[in-house]
Amino acid sequence: MVLHPKAKVRVAGQEVTFCCKASGTPVPKKYYWYHNGTLLERRVHRYGSRLLLRGLLPERAGTYHCKASSEAGAIKSAPAQLTVLAQGQQSCEPEPEPSLVELPSECPQDAAGSRYYNVGRCPPTPCAGSPAEPSGCGADTGHCCGVRRMEMREVPCAGSLLPIKVVAECGCGPCTQPRVLVQGRVTAADTGEPLRFGQIFLGGRKVGFTGYKGSFTIEVPPDTQRLVARFVDRQQRFVDAVKVLPFNRRGGAVYQEVKMLRKKEPVDLDGSRSNAIPLGEASGREPVGELVLPAGAFLRPSGEVFRGTVKASVTFLDPRDMATASAASSDLSFANAEGEIVPLRTYGMFAVDFREGESGAALQTGPVEVRMDAGQVQMLEHLQKMKLWSLNPETGLWEEEGDLHPAGGSRGKREERTFLVGNLEIRERRLFNLDVPEDRRCFVKVRAYSNEKFNPYEQLEGVVISLINLEPQPGYPANPRAWGRFDSVVTGPNGACLPAFCDGQRPDTYSAYVTATLGGEELEAVASSPKLNPNAVGVSQPYLGKLGYRRSDHDDPNLKKTAFQINVAKPDPNNVDETNGPIYPYRSLEECEKAPVSANHLRFYRVEVDKYEYNVVPFKESDLTSWTGDYLSWWPNPQEFRACFIKVQIEGPQEYMVRSRNVGGSHPRTQGQLYGLRDTRSVRDMLLESTSGACVEFKCSGMLFDQSLVDRTLVSIIPQGSCHRTAVNSLLREYLSRHPPVAENNHTAAFTMLAPVDPLGHNYGIYTVTDQNPRLAKEIAIGRCFDGTSDGFSREMKADAGTAVTFACQERPAGQESFFQRLLTAPAEA
């Protein structure tokens, strides 16, 4: 499906057009349209690939999708929502929705003991199209609900007034079109070496190369529902990786680690004799099966039989090895006869590469036999359903090659075995798969939070949640014997729903291993030992007990805390305890996606080192549509985010909070006005005594949102203790003196500068990274700052490397205020 219908909002009486388009061989000519799952009559609506509805009535609202078919099969589109408003009804309420931001710690709490302030937000929902709007299938950005007017308020905080902008009114305007990106790194699954200058394909189109360190950026084309990328090693050391990459439709970049499977060393075969190649004999296990090549099976592309020496490489991905899941291609899905994309459960994948021994020219094969050991299939019902599949590298979908049927057989002196046998012709370089369609399916609800408080309004969007389906040993849920499939979903404003195999009869038939990453950083799961706390996990008893929740360090505290495992126990509809999540039956996807935050769900959270961020113009970094064009916006451009950090060295007996205060410096519209505050706790250097370092974000200098004039941000760096400045990086001091005006630095307890416009680098103690994702820009800059280099990355603080300014701090005599406290209580005096 290359064009999917789009969500529309219309007023009763207007008309609407939905469009879809499918490609294939042969070209699909037949289209069918459905409203809320019911087929619309072609005679009444006279539709083809587009559906026109005139004189809309309220009952026409709901979901619409299309199905395209040809002799080769069928494919369904994603559903599109049609909202029909009554005459005079508004699609964008002027009254903003509540949205809370945390005020700095020195601000007083309200009557309820909270330091959160309601700044309001406008939901980025589509607005009704005007009757004059073209109703075709072209790319129309449309209108969305957004901020129409903001107001400045002031909150009394510790002797001064803190400015804060709040949304006063919402209204319809052009939808923001944030760029949607997938970034990441491609490395070898076994050694971690990067794929250097590998080719990247979307569909059959080459879109670029990986970098020297294996890094890549893919801009997601508009209207993409399923992003299928193929990574090709031009030196042919690795099997082509076909990946279905998750992305965030609301904009910004999602980070993915892509693993490639190394090709097996080729063996020499005699093309004039019969040959058998084992599939999956690694690590002392019995092979899953074998590939049997009869004499004369190898063919040149012309069809001529090749009987010479053949260099044969058959690479098998064995799901009995848990480490192989990350290197598997595609997302193990196929399109069924109805055109629905449905999951497979794998028993192994193999890639073949046959070449002439002398010339290295590629060879094809005539009919060959795939024999699978039935003893490797533990779920007996799978024996009847086992099929042979091949991967279409353009769609990322598996296509059926044939059935596997039982046949007796022996292998020399070994005991009698039953084999499942299927036939195959290898005409192109594809990946093959031994799989069964599995219809016992559910969804698992997972949310990610910015900290361990699990506040509903502090959920993180853009987090990649990955779920690997495991098949446990009977009675040993913690000891899986194989993985069966995997899925990745990106969290939205209401979390994520991940597909998983489940079972209603035995809770531990299938288990799931779940992880979460944000910009390459792993998030932490909720602890399961020494005591399981249902309130923290997010699932109430007794259902939690049935799920058998265990964090990855449950038995060994030295293991990582970044994953959890559960039994995917299908909910019993007659048991009220199991009807409120976190597992939902497959037909209840909508219920899962719209579940309130009070419903049962599983959780990850970000481990925050002591850190606090305050923006005068509120902005949610995980939702780029929340950006507002304002002179005081911390990020002036929603298409590109530039993160700036300064490295501070602190010599003192403990770790200290360091604040950056960021004020307009040279722009006439913002001079003297606050942009925001950043607080960061210094991190101890493990190699230096009584020394810590802090990487403190500041607002970069540069154009403001109108892109007409540069502002040099006036940045003050203030450690929150009894500290005095002892040194400033000489290169930085020289740069600042050569680029006037120079900020006054007449107080030794702080460091003040008009921030540099240039991205200076580690020699100056300034770290600048530009990216389409604000979080990723910050993560990379912090990694470099910790390392003290302009291209490295470290999570361990090297406090004396690449430093801009040094402070010496001491324990203060009791009753004596620090400069920072004086600044809060009597700012004019200080």
N, C-alpha and C positions, 0 to 999 in steps of 0.2 A: 504494500500500500504506500504510494508515494505522495498522495495528498489526502489528508484527513479533514473531515468537516470541523468547523470552528464554532465555539460557543457564541451565541448571539443573544442580545436583549432587544425586544421590540415592544411597541405599544399596540394594544388590541386594535385591529383594523389594518395595521401595516402588513407588508409582505416580507418574506425572508427567503434567501437562497442558501442551501447547503451544497457543498461540492466535495467529491472525492475522486481519486484516480488511482488505478492499480497498474502495475507493469508485470510482464511475464512472457513466457514463450509456450504457446502462442499468446498474442496480445489479448487480455481479457476484454470481452465485448458486453457481457451480461452484468448488469448492476441491479441490486435489490436494496430498497430503503426500509428501515424499521423505525417505528416510534414506540418507545418504552418496551422494546423487544418484540413488538407485533409487526408483521410484514404489512407494508402499505400496498394497496392495490395499484398495479401499474396502469390499468385502464383509467382509473380515476385521476391519478396524479401525473400520468404521462411523463415519467422520469426516465433519465438515463444515468449518466454519471453525476448529474446535478438535479436537485430536488427544489422546486419552487412552490412555496405555500403562500396563497393570497388571502387577504381578509382574515387575519389571524384572530382566533377566539382563545379565551383563557385555557380551554381544555387541550389546546394544541401544545401547551408547554410540556417540557419533559426532555428525555434524551433521544437523540437521533443518531443512528449509525448506518453505514452502508456495507454491503457485501459484494465483492466482485468474484466472478467465476469464469472458468474456461474448462476445456477437457483436462487440463493439467491439475485442477483443484480449485480451491476457493480461499479467499482471505477476507477478514473483517477489518473495518476501520475502528479507530478509537471512538467512543461515544462523544457527542457534543451536546451541551445543555442549551435548550431554548427557554428563555424566561419571557413570559408575556405579561406586561404591566397593564393595569386598568388605565383608562383615560385619566390624566391628571396625576397618576401615581409617579413618584420620583424614584429613579433607579439609583440615585446617589443622595442619601440623606445629608442635609447641610450640617446636622449635629454630629461632631466627631465621636468615634468610639473611644472608650477609655484605653489608655496606654500608659504604663507606669515607668518612670525612670528613678534610679536611686540617687539621692542627693549626697554630697560629701559628708564624711563622718562628723564634721564640726557643726552641721546644721541640726537644729532641734528636731526631735520627733514630734509627730502630731499626737492628737488625743488618744489615738489607738496604738501609740507606741511605734509607728512606722516612719521610716525616713524616705518613703517613696512618694513621688509627686506625679499627678496625672497630667500628661502633656498632650493627650489626645492623638488620634490617628485617623486617616481616611482609608477604608479598605479598598485595595486596588481592583474593585469589581468592574466589569464592563458596563458602559452606559448605553441607553437605548439609542439606536441609530435614527437619524432624522429621515423623514419620508423622501427627501431629495437625494439621500445617499445612494450611490450605485450599489445594486444588489448582486454584483457578479462574483467571480471566483478569484479576482485579482488580490494582490497583497494589499490589504487595507489595515492601517495601524489602529483605526477605530478610536473610540473615546472611552476613557476610564475615569472612575472616581479618584479624585486627588485633592491636594491642599489648595484651597482658594485664598485663604487669608490666615496669617499668623499674628499673634500678639506677644509683646514682650511683657513678662511679669518679673517681679523681684522677690526673692525669698530671703528673709533675714537669717544670716548665718554668722555666728561668732563675731558680732560687732560690725559686720559689713553686710551689704546686700548682694546676693548672688543673682545675676541675670539668667533668665530661662525663657525660651520661646515656646509657646504652646499653640496648637492648632485651634483656630477660632471658628473656621468654617470650611466645609468640604464642598466640592462642586465638580462638574464634568469638564474634562480637558483632554488633549491628545494623550494616548497611553505612552508611558515611557517604554522605550525599547532597549532594555539593557542587553549587552552582549552576553551570550551563553557560551561558556568555554569548558573544555575538559583538558586538564593539564596532568602531567605525571611523568613517570620514568619507566623505561623498558629495560629489564635486566634478565640475565640467565637465571632460571629457577635453581640450578645447582650451585653455581659459584658466585652469583651476584654481579658478574661483569656486565657493563652496560652494552646495549645494542647501539653501536655507533653508526650514525648516518643510515639507519634502516629506513625502508620506504613505508609510507603510511597511505592506505587506501580507504576511501569511504565509498561503498558500493564498488563499482569497477573503476572509480576515478582516483588518480593519485593526487593527494592533497599536500604532501610535504615529506619531510625527513625527520628522524630523531636527531638530537644534538650529540656532541662529543661525549657527554655524560649520560646519554640515553634519554634525555628529557624531550618532551613533546608538548605542543599546544594545538588543540583542534577547536576551531570555531564551529559550533553546532549550527547547521543550516536551519533557517526558519521552518516551522511546521514539522520538525523531526519528532517522531514519537519513540523511535527505537534507534539508538545510535550504534551502528555496527562498523567497527574499524578493524582493518587487517594490517598487521605489522609483519613486514617481510625482511629477512636478513639477506642482503645481496650476496653474502659469501656462502649462503646455504649451510651454515653450521647449525641453525635452529629450524625447527618446524614452524611454518607460518602460524602466527597467533591471530585468531579471529575472536574479537572481544565485543560483547555488548556492554557499552560503557554507560553507567548512570550519569545523569546531568541534572542541574537545577533549572527548571523552566523559568524561574523568577529572576534569572540572571546571575552573573558572577561565574567563578570557576570552581569546579569540583576536581579534587586531586585523586589520581589513581595510580597504584603500583601495578605494572603489567609484567607478568613473568612469562618467559619463553622456554619451551622444552628443547633441550639439546638433542640433535639427531643422533640416533644410534650409529656406531661405526659400521660401515658396510661390510658384508661378508661376500665372498665369491661363490656363486652358484653356477652349475653347469646347466645351460639352457636346454640341452637335449635330454635331460633326465628329470624325473619327478623330484620335487623338493618340499620340505615342510619346515616352516619357521615358527618357533614357539612364541606365544603372546603372553607376556607377563610372567617370566620365570625368575624375576629379580628376588633378591633377599631370601633365597632358599625356599620360596613358596612353590607350590605346584602351579604350573602355568594355567591361566584362565582358559586358554584354548590354543589353536594353532592355525596358521595360514598354509593351506596345501596347494602347491603349484604343480599341476601335471606337466609331463614332458611336452615341450612345444608351446607352453602357455605364453611365452614372452613374444611380443609383437612390436615391430617398428611402426611409427605412425602411418606408414603406407599400407599396413595390414600384413606385410611380409613377416613370416615366422623367423625369430632370431634364435639360433642354437648355440651361440658362442658363450663366453664367460660373461656373467651378469654380476654387476656390483649391486647388491641388494641391501637397502637400509630400511628396517621396519622398526619404528619407534612406538612403543606401547605405553600408554598412560594408565597406570594401575590404581583404581580407586581403593584397593585394599591398603595402599600407602597413603596415610592421612596428609602427608606433606604435598601431594600432587594436586590437591584441589585448586590451589591458586594458579597453577599452570594450565588448567583445562581450558579448552576453547569454547566460545559461545556461552549461552546460558541454558543449554540443554532443553530446548523447546522445539516444537514442530507445529505446523498448521494442520488441524484435523479437517475432515470432510466438510464441516460447517464453516471453516475459515477461522475458527478460534485458535489462538496461540496457546498451546497446552504443554505441560511439562513431561519430561522423560526422566527415568531413573537409570543411570549408567552402570554397566558392568565392565566398562573399559573402552578406551578409544585407541585407534592406531593410525599412524601416518606411514605411507609407503613411498619409497623412492627407488625405482629400478633404472639402472643405466648400463649402457654397453661398456664392457671392461676396457676396451681399447680407446674408443673415441669419447666416452663419457656422454654420448647422446642419450636422451631420455627414452625409456621404453614403456609401452602399455602392456596389458595382459588380456588374453581371452578369458573364458570362464575359469575362475579359481574357486576353491572351496574354503569357507571359514568354518572351523569346527570349534565348538565351545563346550567345555567340560560342565555337564549339568550338575555335577557335585559342588560347583562353586556358587550355585543359586540356592540360597537358604530359604527364600520365600517361594513356596511351591507353586503358588498361583502365577508367579512370574514365568514359569517354564512354558506355559501355553501362549504367553503374550510376547516372548522374546523376538525381536526383529533386528535386522541389519540396516544401518542408516549411514548416509553420507552428509557432510556439512556443505551447504551452499555458502561460499565465502562472501557473497554480496548481501544476502538477507540475514545471515547468521542463524538460519533455521535449518534443522536436520530434515532430510528428505528420505523417505523409505526406499531401501534398495531391495528388500525381500524379507520373507519370514525365515526363521530358524526352526527346523522340525527335528524331532528325536530320531536318532539312528544309533544302533549298537555299534561297538567297535572296540578294538584293543590296541595297545601300543606295545608291540613286541612282547617282552616277558612280563610286562606290568599286568596288574589285575584288570579284569573286565571293567569298562566304564561305559556310561551313556554319554553320547555327544549330541549337541544340538548343531545341525549342519545347515549352512546356507550357501548360496552361490552368488558370485560377484564378478563383474568385469571392471577392470581398473583402466579407465580411458583418460582421466585427468587427475592432476595432483589434488586429491581431496583428503579430508580426514574422515575415517570410518568409525563406527560406534556400535557396540552391542548394548541395546537398550530395550526397556519396556515402557509403554505409556502407563503412568500411575494416576489413578483417579481419586485416591484418598487424599484430598487436598484441603488445606486450611490457610488462614492468614494469622500472622503474629503481630501484635501492636507493640511498637517500640518508640520511645521518645528520648530525646537528648536534651540535657540541661546545661546551663553555663556554670553551675556549681552544685554543691551537695544539699542546698536548701530545697531544690526541686520546686521552685516557684513556677506556677503555670505561665506567668508572663516572662520567664527567663528561659524559655525553650530555645534551642539552637536549630536553625535551618541550615541546609546545605551539608549536613553530616551524612557520610556514606555508611549505611548500616548493611553489613554482609551476614548472610545466614547460610551455613553449610549443613545440609541434611545428612545425618549419620544413621547408620543401621547398627544398633548396639548388639553386643552378645546377649542372648537371652538371659535375663536375671542379673546382668552386669551392665547397668546403664552407663557407667562411667568409662567403659572399655569398648569403644566401637570397633567393629570388624571391617567397616568400609564406609566411605562417603557415597552419597547417591546423586546429589545435585547441589547447586549453590545459586544464590540470588543476591543482588545488591539493589538497594532502594535509597534514594536521597530524601532526608527528612524535609517536610514542608512546615507550614505554621502549626499543623496539628499532628506532628510526628510522622511515622511511616508504617505501612502495612506490608509485611514480607510474606510471600508465598512459601509454604512448607508442606511436606508430606505429614499426614497425621493418621491416627487410628482411634476408632471409638471403642473397640473391644479391649485392646491391651494398650494402656497409656505409654508403655516404653517400647512399642514396636518401632517407632521412629524418634530420634532425638535431634535437637538442633544446637549448633555451636554458633554463637552470635558475637560479632565484633563491631566497633564503630570507629571511624577515623574522620578527622576534620583537617584538611590541608596537609595530610601526611602524619598528623599527630594522633596517637591513639587515645581514645577517651576511656575512662574507667567505668567498670560495672559495679553494681552495689554488692557489698560483701555478703557472703552466705555463712561464714564462720567467724568467731566461735559460736555466735548466736544468730539465727535467721530472724530478721525484723521485717514482717510483712509490710509495714508502713513505709519502710525505706525502699524495699524491692518494688513496691507499687502494685502488689497483687494480694488480695485478701485470702485468708484460710477459709475452708479447707482445700480450695482449688490449688493454692500454692504448693501444698504438700504433694498433690497428685502430679504436679509438673516437675517436682524434684529439682528445683532451682539450685545450681551450684556455680559459684564463680570459679575461674580457672585456678585460683590459688587455694581452693577449698581444703585440699589435703596437704599442700606444701606451701607455706607462707612465702617461700623464696621465689615462687613462680609469679609471672605477670598477673596484674589485676584487671586486664583489659578485655576479658571475654567471659561469657557465661554459657552454661549448657542447660537445656530443659528437655523434658519429655514432651513431645508435641501431642498432648492428650486431647483428642477432639471433644469439644464441649457437649455435654449431655443436655439436650433441649428441655428435658423434664426436671433438671436439677437447677433450681434458681441460682445457686452459687456459681454456676458455670455459664451464665447467660450475659455476663457483663465484662467480657474480655478476660485475659489478653489474647486468647485464641478464639478465632471466629470461623464458622463454617465457610467453605469456599464461595457459596452463593451470597454471603453477607459482607462482600467487600465494601459496599457503600456504608454499611453500619460501622465497619471498622474504621474507615477513613473519616467519618463524621463523629466518631465517639467523643464524648466530652472528656476533658482532662481528669475528671473525677472517676471515670471508669478505669477498671484494672488495666495496667500496661506495664511493660518492662522498661528499665531505665539505664541510661549511661549519663555520665556527667564529666565535665571538664575539671581537672584538678588545677585550681587557680593558685599559683603562688600569690601572695598578698598583692593584689593589683586592683586599681579602681580607675574608671574612666568616666569623665563628665563632659558632655557637649552642650553648649548653650542652645544650639539647634539640634533637637533629638534626631538620631539616626540609628536604625537597627542594622548592623553590618551584615547580618545573615539574610536580610531582605532588601535588595537594592532598590525595590520600588518605593521604599519608605524615604528615599532621599528627597530633600527639599532644596530648591535653588534659593540661596540666601547669602548675603555678604558674610554672615558669621558662621556659615557651614564649615565644619572641620575639613571635610573632603569637598573641594570645589567642583569636581567633575565625576559624575557617576559612571563614566565609561572607563576611567583610569584612576587608580588609587596609588598615591605616592606616600609611603610610610617613612618617617624620619625618626632616628633614635640617636641619643647621645650617651656615651659610656662614662659613668661616674665611678671613680675608685674611692673607697672609704676605709680609712685606717682607724679601727676602733674595736672594742671588745665584743660587740654584738652586731646583729643585722639591723639596718635602719630603713624606715620608709623615706623615699625621696620623691618630692613633688615637682612636676613641671607646670608652670602657670603660663598660659599662652594668650597673648593680647595682640591686637592689631598694632603694627609698628610704624608703617610708612604710608599706608593707603588712606586717603582722606575720609573714606566712608567708614573705616573700622578702627582708626587710630585710637588707642586707649580702651577699646572695647574687648571684653573677654570672649575668646573662642571656646576655651575648655580647659580642664585640669586633667592631669594624669598622676596617679600615685603608684609607685612600684617599690616593693621591699627589696633591699639589696640581698645578694646571694653570696654566701661564704665561699671563698676560694680554698679548696681542700689542701693546696700546696703551700699557701702563705699564712703565717700566723697573724691573727687579729686583723685580717683584711677581707673585705667583701667588695663586690662590684654590683652596680645597678645599670640596667639598660632601660633608659627612660624615654618614652615616646614624646615628641614635641610636634607642633603643627608646622609642616614644611612651609617655607617661603615659596611664593610663586603667584600666578594669576589667581584672582578670586573667581566666583562662578560666572561673572559677566565676561571673563577672558579679555578685559581691556587694560588692566593695570596690575602691576606686580605689588604684592605686599610682603615686606620683610617682617616676619612675625617677631614680636618682642618676647623672648623666652627667658623665664627665670627658673633656675634649678635650685631647689631649697631642700636640703636634708632635714628630716623632722627629728632633730636631736640637738645636743649641745655641740655644734660642729663649727669649724672654721676652715675656709678655703686655704690650701697650702700650695697648690700648683695648677697651672693651666697649660695645656699642650701648646708648645711654642709655635708649631705650624698653624694651629687654629688661631692663636692670638695674632700672628702675623697676617693671616688671611683677613681676619675681622678688621684690623687696622688699615689694610689696603682697600677695604670695601666699606667706606663710611656710609651713614653715620655709625659711630661706635657707641654702644650702650654703656651707661655709667655702671661701674662695678665697685661702688664705694662702700658696700657692706660685705664684710669678709665671711658672713654665714651663708652667702648665696653666690650664684654665678649667673650673670645676665648677659644675653647677646641678642643682637638682631640677626636672626637665623640666616645662614648662608643660602643663597639661591642655588649654588652649584652642588651637585652630589659629591661630597669631598672624599669619603672613604676612611679606612681604618687608621691611616697615618695622622688624621686629624681628630680621631675619636668620634666621627659622625658616620652613621650608617643609613643609607638611603636605598629603598627598593621600590620599584614601580610594578604594579600588576593589575589585572582586571578584577582581582578579588582582594578586598581590603584585608581580610584575615590572613590570606596567604602572603601578601606583601609584608605584613607585620611578623609572621612566623619566620620568614626567610631573614628579615632584617635582625630579629632577635638572635637567631642562630649564628649569624655573622658577628654580631656584637659580643655575644658570650665568648666566641672563638677569638675575637680581636683581629679578624682578617676580613678582606673584602670579598672573598669567594668561598670561605670555609663554612662549616656548620658545627655547632657544639651545643650540648645541653649542660655542659660543666663550665662554670664560670672561671675564666682566666682573667682575674681582676687587674693585673698589671700590663695586659696586652691591649694595644689600640685604645688607650684611654684619653678622654678630652679634658677632664677636670678631676682634681683630687681634693678630698676633704679629710681632716682629722677630727674624729669625734671622741668625746669622753663621757663617762658617766657624770651626770650633773648633780651637784650638791642638793639635798632635799630642800624643797620649797623655792628653788630658783627656776624661773621660767626660761625655756629655750627661746631663741629668736623666732622659731616657727610659731610657738604658742603666742608670743607677743604680737606677731603679725596677725593672728586670728582675733585676739582680744582687743588690741588697740592699733589698728592698721596705720592710722595717720602718724602716730608717734614712731612706730617701727620703720 
